[in-house]
C-alpha cells in the first residue's frame, strides 16, 4: 500500500509530503495506482521547479522506488504558485485514494 503524508504548518500551508510503499494493484508495469501517484508527484515537483521557479529539497529511492520525500520549508510557503500546485497534488492523491482505497492511504499532519 502507498502511504502518502501531506505536511502542513499551523496556517494550513503545505510544507512537504512523503510517499512510501508500493500499491501492488497490478503487475509490474501495469499498476495504474502506482502510475497515477507517480505522475502526480513528478508533475508537481516539475511544476514547482519550472513554473514557480523554486527548488524544493527532494529525496527518492531511485534503485528500489517506493520513496519520495519533498520538503518546502526552506521556500517561501506563501508563494501562491507553490501552494496551488501542492493543493492540486493533494486533491489528485485524494481522488486516487477515493477510488482505490485498498492501495493508497492519504493522511495530513500539522507540524
KEVEX-481834 format. One record per atom (N, C-alpha, C, O, CB): x, y, z. Coordinates in pm, whole numbers, padded with zeros to 5 digits, always signed. Glycine has a CB too. Layout:
N
XYZ ...
This chain:
111
+00084-00118+00000 +00000+00000+00000 +00088+00124+00000 +00191+00128+00068 -00095+00000+00121 +00048+00225-00076 +00117+00353-00075 +00066+00433+00043 -00055+00446+00064 +00096+00430-00209 +00158+00488+00121 +00126+00577+00231 +00167+00717+00189 +00285+00742+00161 +00196+00532+00365 +00072+00807+00184 +00101+00946+00148 +00074+01034+00270 -00035+01031+00327 +00017+00992+00026 +00174+01111+00308 +00158+01205+00418 +00181+01346+00364 +00285+01375+00304 +00257+01173+00535 +00083+01431+00386 +00094+01572+00349 +00119+01649+00478 +00042+01637+00574 -00037+01623+00274 +00225+01726+00480 +00258+01805+00599 +00213+01950+00580 +00234+02009+00474 +00411+01799+00628 +00150+02004+00684 +00105+02143+00682 +00159+02215+00805 +00188+02153+00907 -00051+02151+00678 +00171+02346+00792 +00208+02425+00909 +00080+02469+00980 -00029+02442+00929 +00296+02548+00869 +00089+02536+01093 -00033+02577+01164 -00125+02670+01085 -00243+02684+01118 +00006+02646+01291 -00071+02734+00980 -00154+02820+00894 -00217+02743+00779 -00275+02803+00688 -00070+02934+00838 -00206+02610+00781 -00261+02519+00679 -00187+02523+00546 -00235+02467+00447 -00405+02551+00655 -00071+02587+00541 +00010+02585+00419 +00085+02453+00412 +00135+02404+00513 +00109+02706+00415 +00093+02395+00294 +00163+02269+00276 +00313+02294+00282 +00366+02380+00211 +00123+02200+00141 +00381+02218+00368 +00524+02235+00388 +00606+02119+00332 +00729+02127+00326 +00553+02250+00535 +00538+02011+00292 +00609+01897+00236 +00517+01777+00221 +00401+01780+00263 +00727+01861+00323 +00571+01672+00162 +00497+01546+00154 +00595+01430+00153 +00713+01445+00122 +00408+01542+00028 +00542+01315+00188 +00620+01191+00190 +00535+01080+00130 +00422+01057+00174 +00666+01154+00337 +00588+01011+00032 +00523+00895-00029 +00610+00773-00004 +00730+00774-00033 +00500+00917-00183 +00550+00668+00051 +00625+00545+00076 +00540+00425+00033 +00417+00432+00029 +00665+00533+00225 +00608+00317+00002 +00540+00192-00028 +00507+00174-00175 +00539+00257-00259 +00415+00183+00051 +00442+00063-00201 +00401+00027-00337 +00253-00009-00335 +00204-00069-00239 +00486-00092-00392 +00183+00026-00439 +00040-00001-00446 +00012-00151-00462 -00078-00204-00398 -00024+00077-00561 +00089-00217-00548 +00067-00359-00578 -00076-00385-00625 -00137-00486-00590 +00098-00445-00455 -00128-00291-00705 -00264-00309-00757 -00266-00381-00891 -00373-00410-00945 -00332-00175-00770 -00149-00410-00944 -00140-00480-01072 +00001-00527-01093 +00091-00501-01013 -00186-00389-01188 +00021-00597-01203 +00153-00648-01237 +00248-00531-01262 +00205-00422-01300 +00147-00739-01362 +00378-00555-01239 +00479-00453-01264 +00461-00397-01405 +00451-00472-01502 +00621-00510-01245 +00457-00267-01416 +00437-00202-01545 +00292-00181-01581 +00261-00113-01678 +00503-00282-01651 +00200-00240-01502 +00057-00224-01529 -00019-00179-01404 -00141-00189-01399 -00001-00355-01581 +00053-00131-01306 -00006-00086-01180 -00055+00057-01197 +00024+00152-01189 +00097-00097-01063 -00185+00074-01221 -00238+00207-01252 -00238+00300-01130 -00230+00422-01147 -00379+00194-01305 -00246+00245-01010 -00241+00330-00891 -00100+00387-00875 -00084+00506-00850 -00283+00250-00764 -00001+00303-00888 +00138+00347-00881 +00166+00452-00989 +00229+00554-00963 +00234+00228-00895 +00119+00425-01109 +00140+00518-01219 +00073+00653-01192 +00132+00757-01218 +00086+00459-01349 -00048+00650-01140 -00120+00774-01111 -00047+00857-01006 -00029+00978-01022 -00264+00744-01065 -00006+00792-00898 +00063+00862-00790 +00198+00915-00839 +00237+01027-00807 +00083+00769-00668 +00268+00836-00916 +00398+00879-00970 +00383+01001-01060 +00460+01096-01049 +00464+00764-01048 +00286+00998-01148 +00264+01110-01239 +00226+01236-01161 +00277+01344-01190 +00155+01076-01341 +00138+01222-01063 +00101+01337-00981 +00223+01397-00911 +00243+01518-00915 -00005+01297-00878 +00303+01312-00849 +00418+01360-00772 +00524+01424-00862 +00571+01534-00833 +00479+01246-00693 +00560+01357-00969 +00664+01408-01058 +00618+01536-01127 +00695+01631-01140 +00704+01303-01163 +00493+01539-01170 +00439+01659-01234 +00437+01776-01136 +00465+01890-01175 +00297+01632-01287 +00404+01749-01011 +00402+01856-00910 +00542+01911-00887 +00561+02033-00885 +00343+01803-00778 +00639+01824-00869 +00777+01869-00847 +00827+01946-00969 +00889+02052-00954 +00870+01748-00817 +00800+01895-01088 +00841+01965-01210 +00775+02103-01220 +00840+02200-01257 +00806+01882-01335 +00647+02111-01186 +00576+02238-01188 +00634+02338-01090 +00648+02456-01121 +00429+02218-01159 +00668+02290-00971 +00728+02379-00871 +00861+02432-00921 +00892+02550-00904 +00746+02304-00736 +00940+02346-00983 +01071+02388-01032 +01061+02476-01156 +01132+02576-01166 +01156+02267-01062 +00974+02441-01251 +00972+02510-01379 +00870+02623-01388 +00895+02722-01457 +00945+02411-01487 +00759+02612-01320 +00657+02717-01326 +00679+02818-01214 +00685+02939-01239 +00515+02656-01315 +00691+02769-01091 +00709+02858-00976 +00855+02902-00961 +00884+02993-00884 +00662+02789-00848 +00947+02838-01035 +01089+02872-01030 +01147+02857-00889 +01226+02940-00844 +01110+03015-01080 +01107+02750-00821 +01155+02721-00686 +01226+02586-00687 +01197+02502-00772 +01038+02721-00584 +01317+02566-00595 +01394+02442-00589 +01369+02374-00455 +01435+02406-00356 +01545+02469-00609 +01274+02279-00450 +01248+02207-00325 +01357+02104-00297 +01429+02062-00387 +01111+02139-00330 +01367+02066-00171 +01455+01955-00135 +01378+01826-00159 +01269+01807-00106 +01503+01965+00015 +01434+01737-00240 +01366+01613-00277 +01460+01495-00252 +01578+01499-00287 +01321+01616-00427 +01406+01392-00189 +01478+01266-00168 +01396+01155-00231 +01273+01152-00219 +01504+01239-00016 +01465+01063-00298 +01394+00948-00353 +01486+00827-00350 +01608+00839-00342 +01345+00977-00497 +01424+00711-00357 +01498+00586-00367 +01490+00544-00513 +01398+00473-00554 +01440+00475-00270 +01588+00587-00590 +01588+00561-00733 +01606+00412-00765 +01556+00364-00867 +01697+00641-00801 +01676+00340-00679 +01704+00199-00706 +01581+00112-00682 +01551+00024-00762 +01819+00152-00619 +01511+00135-00573 +01400+00048-00537 +01263+00112-00556 +01162+00042-00556 +01415+00005-00395 +01259+00242-00573 +01130+00310-00581 +01060+00304-00446 +01116+00256-00347 +01042+00248-00690 +00939+00354-00443 +00861+00343-00321 +00894+00446-00215 +00847+00433-00102 +00879+00210-00263 +00973+00549-00249 +01003+00655-00154 +01023+00786-00228 +01106+00794-00319 +01127+00620-00070 +00948+00886-00188 +00969+01022-00238 +00932+01117-00125 +00820+01116-00075 +00883+01050-00368 +01030+01197-00087 +01009+01297+00018 +01040+01433-00041 +01146+01453-00101 +01099+01269+00144 +00948+01527-00026 +00967+01663-00073 +00948+01759+00043 +00848+01753+00115 +00870+01697-00189 +01045+01847+00062 +01043+01943+00172 +01046+02084+00114 +01134+02118+00035 +01164+01920+00269 +00949+02164+00154 +00936+02301+00103 +00961+02405+00212 +00940+02524+00190 +00798+02322+00042 +01007+02361+00329 +01017+02452+00444 +01120+02563+00423 +01111+02667+00489 +01052+02374+00567 +01216+02545+00335 +01315+02649+00310 +01272+02744+00199 +01346+02836+00163 +01448+02586+00273 +01152+02722+00145 +01099+02808+00039 +00999+02907+00098 +00959+02895+00214 +01032+02723-00073 +00959+03003+00017 +00854+03096+00058 +00721+03023+00051 +00663+03008-00056 +00852+03225-00034 +00673+02977+00166 +00550+02896+00169 +00427+02976+00129 +00324+02917+00096 +00529+02840+00308 +00435+03107+00131 +00320+03189+00091 +00314+03210-00060 +00222+03276-00109 +00324+03324+00162 +00410+03156-00133 +00409+03168-00279 +00283+03099-00332 +00263+02980-00312 +00539+03104-00341 +00200+03176-00400 +00070+03123-00444 +00083+03012-00547 +00004+02918-00547 -00015+03235-00502 +00183+03020-00635 +00202+02912-00731 +00240+02782-00661 +00190+02675-00694 +00310+02950-00834 +00328+02793-00563 +00369+02675-00486 +00248+02611-00420 +00226+02490-00435 +00475+02713-00381 +00171+02688-00347 +00057+02632-00274 -00051+02581-00368 -00117+02481-00337 -00001+02737-00181 -00072+02647-00481 -00172+02599-00577 -00131+02463-00633 -00214+02373-00643 -00190+02700-00693 -00005+02449-00669 +00043+02320-00720 +00032+02211-00614 -00007+02099-00645 +00187+02333-00768 +00065+02244-00490 +00060+02144-00383 -00083+02108-00344 -00111+01993-00313 +00133+02196-00260 -00173+02204-00346 -00315+02174-00318 -00373+02088-00430 -00452+01997-00404 -00398+02304-00302 -00334+02116-00554 -00379+02034-00667 -00327+01892-00654 -00400+01796-00679 -00333+02096-00801 -00201+01877-00614 -00142+01746-00590 -00221+01670-00483 -00251+01552-00499 +00006+01760-00547 -00254+01739-00374 -00329+01678-00265 -00467+01634-00311 -00513+01525-00277 -00342+01775-00148 -00534+01718-00389 -00666+01681-00444 -00654+01556-00531 -00737+01465-00523 -00726+01797-00526 -00552+01552-00615 -00532+01436-00702 -00508+01309-00623 -00565+01205-00655 -00416+01461-00795 -00423+01317-00521 -00398+01199-00437 -00526+01152-00370 -00554+01032-00365 -00292+01230-00331 -00604+01246-00318 -00730+01209-00251 -00830+01149-00349 -00907+01061-00311 -00791+01330-00183 -00830+01194-00473 -00918+01133-00575 -00876+00989-00603 -00961+00900-00612 -00915+01216-00706 -00745+00966-00616 -00697+00829-00638 -00734+00742-00519 -00781+00630-00536 -00542+00828-00661 -00713+00794-00397 -00744+00717-00277 -00893+00687-00265 -00931+00580-00217 -00698+00792-00153 -00978+00779-00308 -01123+00756-00301 -01165+00641-00392 -01261+00570-00362 -01199+00884-00339 -01094+00622-00502 -01129+00518-00597 -01052+00387-00576 -01094+00281-00622 -01104+00567-00735 -00940+00395-00505 -00854+00277-00486 -00808+00268-00340 -00689+00257-00313 -00731+00282-00581 -00903+00274-00248 -00871+00279-00105 -00794+00158-00053 -00734+00165+00053 -00998+00293-00026 -00795+00048-00126 -00719-00069-00083 -00570-00055-00115 -00489-00136-00069 -00774-00195-00151 -00533+00047-00192 -00396+00057-00242 -00323+00185-00201 -00201+00194-00216 -00397+00048-00389 -00396+00284-00150 -00332+00410-00111 -00408+00471+00006 -00531+00471+00010 -00327+00508-00231 -00331+00524+00100 -00389+00598+00213 -00323+00736+00215 -00200+00748+00210 -00367+00521+00350 -00406+00839+00222 -00357+00976+00229 -00393+01033+00366 -00509+01029+00408 -00416+01064+00114 -00293+01086+00433 -00315+01150+00563 -00249+01287+00561 -00161+01315+00480 -00260+01062+00680 -00292+01372+00653 -00232+01502+00670 -00189+01519+00814 -00251+01467+00906 -00330+01614+00629 -00081+01593+00832 -00026+01616+00965 +00021+01761+00974 +00087+01812+00884 +00091+01518+00996 -00015+01826+01084 +00033+01961+01110 +00164+01951+01185 +00177+01876+01282 -00072+02044+01191 +00261+02026+01139 +00390+02027+01209 +00448+02166+01211 +00556+02187+01266 +00489+01932+01143 
